[in-house]
Amino acid sequence: MNGSEIDMERISIKHLTYGYENQPRLFNNVNIEIDQNSIVRLYGKNGSGKTTLLKIIANIIDDPHLSYELRFFGEKLSFADIRKRRVFVGDSPVFYEELTMEQNIQFYNLLFHYGPVFSKQVYEYCKKFDVDAYKNEQVKNLSLGTRQKIFLSINLSIPSELVLLDEPFNSLDTSSRKVLSDIITQSKQKTFVIVSHEKEASLSFTHELNSENWQLKSLNNTDGGVRE
């Protein structure tokens, strides 16, 4: 396999340099290469840049202090260019509180024009998480765990090639952790980068990325550690 073919199967971030103003650099000429269809666990000490990395990739952080080179599955792009090809799921659910679960789902669909397949997928995931009974409940009245399950159901249904998850297992009970792990594992043609302080037992990660040194380690014996 030549270099160009390898690039088509990877997300390559090179020479990433960034630090918040008046603070030491979090990234100093960092290079990260992630194989297509990987499930990467991103871990490390608090303040080492895990969430910042996700926000940089998601183009939430974009300022003059940031520099990098990006090849996204063979294409030389910017993080702004891939906004419609990735989804970022933060660690706190975000909703229109006065709307019901169903109205929030409809709002997402109307705003971004995802279509009927999106809505169908959201409700399938909500059923797996056992929160479909809250369809007509105002979100403000739901528990944090229920909100998290609905929020994940919505965002994991968005068409995307790259999914960035920041502590998605927080607020989930054991059975819901298994549901989320199964959804991630069964997702086709998607690459996951997941911030997780503890290695989730129900999910078979293919790689680990340590924010202490930004070294990526394969957890499989097979070449590349990529899902079939």
C-alpha positions in Angstrom: 0.0 0.0 0.0 1.5 3.3 -1.0 1.5 6.6 1.0 -1.5 8.1 -0.8 -3.6 5.0 -0.2 -2.7 5.0 3.5 -3.7 8.7 3.7 -7.2 7.8 2.4 -7.7 5.6 5.4 -6.5 8.0 8.1 -7.1 11.3 9.9 -3.6 12.9 10.1 -3.0 15.9 12.3 0.5 17.2 12.1 2.5 20.0 13.8 -0.4 20.8 16.1 0.6 23.8 18.2 -1.7 25.6 20.6 -2.0 27.1 24.1 -4.4 29.4 25.8 -3.4 33.0 26.1 -1.0 33.6 29.0 -0.7 29.9 29.7 1.9 27.2 28.8 1.3 25.5 25.5 -0.9 22.4 25.6 0.3 21.2 22.2 3.8 21.8 20.9 4.3 20.4 17.4 2.1 17.3 18.1 1.5 14.7 15.5 -1.5 12.3 15.7 -2.7 9.8 13.1 -6.0 7.9 13.6 -7.0 5.0 11.4 -10.4 5.0 9.8 -13.1 3.1 11.8 -11.0 3.2 15.0 -12.4 3.5 18.5 -9.8 5.6 20.3 -9.8 6.1 24.1 -8.3 9.5 24.9 -7.1 9.7 28.5 -4.7 11.5 30.8 -4.5 14.0 33.7 -7.0 16.8 34.1 -5.8 19.9 32.3 -3.6 18.0 29.8 -5.7 19.0 26.8 -8.1 16.1 26.1 -11.3 18.2 25.8 -9.3 21.0 24.1 -8.2 18.6 21.4 -11.8 17.6 20.7 -12.8 21.3 20.6 -10.0 22.1 18.2 -11.0 19.2 15.9 -14.6 20.3 16.2 -13.6 23.9 15.2 -15.0 25.3 18.4 -11.5 26.6 19.2 -10.1 28.5 16.2 -7.8 31.4 17.0 -4.5 32.9 15.9 -2.6 30.8 18.5 -3.6 27.6 16.7 -1.5 26.1 13.9 -1.7 22.6 12.3 -1.8 20.6 9.1 -4.8 18.3 8.6 -5.4 15.4 6.1 -8.9 14.1 6.5 -9.0 10.7 4.8 -6.7 11.8 2.1 -8.0 15.4 1.7 -5.9 18.4 2.8 -8.5 20.4 4.7 -9.0 22.7 7.7 -11.0 21.8 10.8 -13.7 24.3 9.6 -13.9 22.3 6.3 -15.0 19.1 8.1 -17.7 20.5 10.3 -20.4 18.7 8.4 -18.4 15.4 8.5 -18.0 15.2 12.2 -20.1 15.5 15.4 -18.9 16.7 18.8 -20.8 15.5 21.9 -19.9 17.5 25.0 -20.1 16.2 28.5 -23.2 18.2 29.4 -26.5 17.6 27.5 -27.8 20.7 25.7 -31.6 21.1 25.0 -34.3 23.6 24.7 -35.6 23.0 28.2 -39.2 24.1 27.7 -39.6 21.7 24.7 -40.5 18.0 25.0 -38.1 15.3 24.0 -40.0 14.8 20.7 -40.0 18.6 20.0 -36.2 18.8 20.6 -35.7 15.9 18.1 -37.9 17.6 15.6 -36.1 20.9 16.1 -32.7 19.3 15.3 -34.1 17.8 12.2 -35.8 21.0 10.9 -32.6 23.0 11.7 -30.1 20.7 9.9 -32.4 18.9 7.4 -31.2 15.4 8.4 -34.4 13.8 7.1 -36.7 11.0 8.2 -33.9 8.4 8.5 -32.4 10.6 11.3 -35.6 10.7 13.3 -36.1 7.0 12.9 -32.6 6.3 14.2 -33.0 8.6 17.2 -36.1 6.8 18.3 -34.5 3.4 17.8 -31.6 4.5 20.1 -34.0 6.0 22.6 -35.8 2.7 22.7 -32.5 0.9 23.3 -31.8 3.3 26.2 -35.3 2.8 27.5 -36.2 6.5 27.4 -38.8 6.4 24.6 -41.6 6.7 27.2 -40.4 10.3 27.9 -41.4 11.4 24.4 -43.9 14.0 25.5 -42.1 15.1 28.6 -40.5 18.5 28.9 -36.8 18.0 29.0 -36.5 20.3 32.1 -38.4 17.7 34.1 -36.1 14.8 33.2 -33.2 13.4 35.3 -29.6 14.0 34.2 -29.2 10.3 33.2 -32.3 10.4 31.0 -31.2 13.7 29.4 -27.8 12.2 28.7 -29.4 9.1 27.0 -31.6 11.3 24.8 -28.7 13.7 24.0 -26.5 10.7 22.9 -29.4 9.2 20.9 -29.7 12.5 18.9 -26.1 13.1 18.3 -25.1 9.5 17.5 -27.9 9.6 14.8 -26.3 12.5 13.0 -24.7 11.5 9.7 -20.9 11.8 10.2 -17.6 10.2 9.6 -15.9 11.3 12.8 -17.5 11.2 16.3 -15.9 13.1 19.2 -17.3 12.1 22.6 -16.3 13.9 25.8 -16.9 11.6 28.9 -20.1 10.0 27.3 -20.4 7.3 30.0 -20.9 9.8 32.8 -24.4 9.8 34.3 -25.1 6.4 32.7 -26.0 3.3 34.7 -24.4 -0.1 33.9 -27.0 -1.3 31.4 -27.0 2.0 29.6 -23.2 1.9 29.4 -23.5 -1.4 27.6 -26.1 0.0 25.2 -23.8 2.9 24.3 -20.9 0.6 23.9 -22.9 -1.6 21.5 -24.1 1.4 19.5 -20.5 2.6 19.1 -19.2 -0.9 18.2 -22.0 -1.5 15.7 -21.7 1.9 13.9 -20.4 1.4 10.4 -17.9 3.7 8.6 -17.4 5.9 11.7 -14.3 6.8 13.6 -14.6 7.5 17.3 -12.4 9.6 19.6 -13.7 9.2 23.2 -12.4 11.0 26.3 -12.7 8.5 29.1 -10.8 8.7 32.4 -11.5 5.0 33.1 -11.4 2.3 30.5 -15.0 1.3 29.9 -15.2 -2.4 30.4 -18.1 -2.9 28.0 -16.4 -1.2 25.0 -13.5 -2.7 23.0 -11.3 0.2 22.2 -9.0 -0.3 19.2 -6.5 2.3 20.4 -5.5 4.5 23.3 -4.2 8.1 23.0 -2.3 9.4 26.1 -2.6 13.1 26.5 0.6 13.1 28.6 2.7 12.5 25.5 0.2 12.3 22.6 1.3 8.8 21.7 -1.2 6.5 20.1 -1.1 2.8 21.1 -2.9 0.0 19.3 -4.8 -2.4 21.6 -5.2 -5.1 19.0 -2.8 -7.6 17.6 -4.0 -7.0 14.1 -2.3 -4.4 11.9 -3.8 -1.0 12.7 -6.3 -2.3 15.2 -9.2 -1.3 12.9 -12.7 -2.8 13.1 -13.8 -4.9 10.1 
